[in-house]
Amino acid sequence: MVIVVVGGQWGDEGKGKLIDLLAARADMAIRSQGGNNAGHTVVTEDGEFKFQLIPSGILHKDCVCVIGNGVVVDPRVLIKEIQQLRDRGIDPRNLVVSDRAHMVMSYHPVFDQLEEQARGDDRLGTTWRGIGPAYSDKVRRIGFRTGDLQKEAFMRKKVEFVVGQIKNPILTDLYDEQPIDCDGLLEEYLGYARELDPFIKDTFPLITDALDDGRNVLLEGAQATMLDLDFGTYPYVTSSNTTAGGACAGSGVPPTKVDVAMAVLKAYTTRVGYGPFPTELLDHVGDAIREKGHEFGTVTGRPRRVGWFDACVARYSVKVNGATSLALMKLDVLDEVEQLRVCTGYNFRGTELRHPMANISHLKHCEPVYTEVPGWEEEIGSARRWEDLPGNCRAYVELLEEQCGASIDLIGVGPRRDQFVVRREQAYFA
C-alpha cells in the first residue's frame, strides 16, 4: 500500500506527528521535496525530535527512510542531523540518500540573501537557507547532485566551471562581493563526501522493489499545497511542487501506485512570511491561539500568522491533491475558544468564490464569508475515540468535513505521538 501525505494549507499543519504515526506500520518512508527550510517535529516518550531533512519515520528502526531525488540536501545540515540522532542513542542505519538529489552548496544561502535584499519592499520572506537558488541551478542544469560527491575528478571539473565561470562573476561584478575560493569549496565538499558516502545510493531499485513486493510505502511531503510553485499563492511560495503529484515526481513512485492521498489540515490556519491570508486574525484571539499552539517556526523561530479555518483553501487542496482522507491536527488548541468561525467562501466584488484565485492582488481583497459555531470549552487531550469528544467539538469537525469534501479520519488532540483520535481505520496501512 502507498500513502502520500501532503500539507493542505500553508505548512506547519503537524505532518511530522502524523508521519511518525503512519511510519510505525510502514516499510519505507520517502521525503520527496523541499530542503532544510522545512521542519517536522515529533514528540515521543524520549523527548522532542526536530527534523529538517531526515524523514520523520527515522525513529522506527524497521522503516527504511529515503531522502528522495526531489529534495535539495544541504550536506552540513544532514550531517548535523545524523550526529544529533547518534548523540541520542539512535543509529540512522535505515537512512538512504538518493544519488539524484541535488545539493545546497555553500554559496546558495549567500545568493538567497543577496537576491532577497535586492527585492527591497517586495521581498518574499525566504528562510535564507539557499533552497530557491539550489532549485534554480537544478533547472539551469548547473546543480550539484549528491552522487557527484562520489566522483572527485568530476566534482573538481564541475566546481571550476560552475563556480569559476558562472557564480564568481555574478558575485564580483553584480553584487560587489568577494569571489568563492574554488579549492576551498572543493575541499569542504569532499569532506562531506567521506561522511555521507555510506548513505548515498541509487534509490530507484530500492523503491521499485518495495512497490513490486507490495510493501507499505509512505511519501512524506514538506511545506504545503498553498506554497506549491504552481498552485500556491505565487510568488509567495516555496521552490518545489508540494502537491501529491510533486511527491510522485520527487520520489520515483508512479502515480498509479498511490492508494491513498491524505491531506493534513490544522484545525485553524497559519502561514509564515508574506502573502495573502484572507482569514488572518490580528487581535487577542489570534494571539491566544498562537501562544497555545506554539506557533513559531521549527526552522526559523519566527512567529506564525494565525487565522480561522479557511475551507476555501482546504477544499482546493482536496481537489488539487485528489485527497480522499484528511487528518485534522491541533484541534486541542481551540479548547478555550468560546466562539469559532469557519470561512466557507470569499466575497470578491459581489461574487462569492469557493476556492482561492491565482491573482494574489485580487485574493488580498477578498472578504471571508464566515459560519460561526460555539466552541466546546473543555480539554480534549485525553480523548482517543470519536465518542470521547464533546458534542460541540464533533459538530465543528463535521462542519469542516462537509466543507472540505473529504473524510476526516485522524484527529490530533495534543502534541504527543499517542494523542490521536482514530475515526476511521482506512487511514492506516493494512
Secondary structure, DSSP 4 states (H G I P E B T S, - for coil): -EEEEEESSSS-SSHHHHHHHHHTT-SEEEE-SB-TT--EEEEETTEEEEESSS-GGGGSTTSEEEE-TTBEE-HHHHHHHHHHHHHTT---TTEEEETT-EE--TTHHHHHHHHHHHHGGG-----SSSHHHHHHHHHHT---BGGGGG-HHHHHHHHHHIIIIIIHHIIIIIS--PPP-HHHHHHHHHHHHHHHTTTEE-HHHHHHHHHHTT--EEEE--S-GGG-TTTSSTTSS-SS--SHHHHHHTTT--GGG--EEEEEEESSEEE-SSS--TTB--SHHHHHHHHHTT-B-TTT-PBPEEE-EEHHHHHHHHHHHT--EEEEE-GGGGTT-SEEEEEEEEEETTEEESS--S-HHHHTTPEEEEEEEE---S--TT--SGGGS-HHHHHHHHHHHHHHTSEEEEEE-SSBTT-EEE--GGGS--
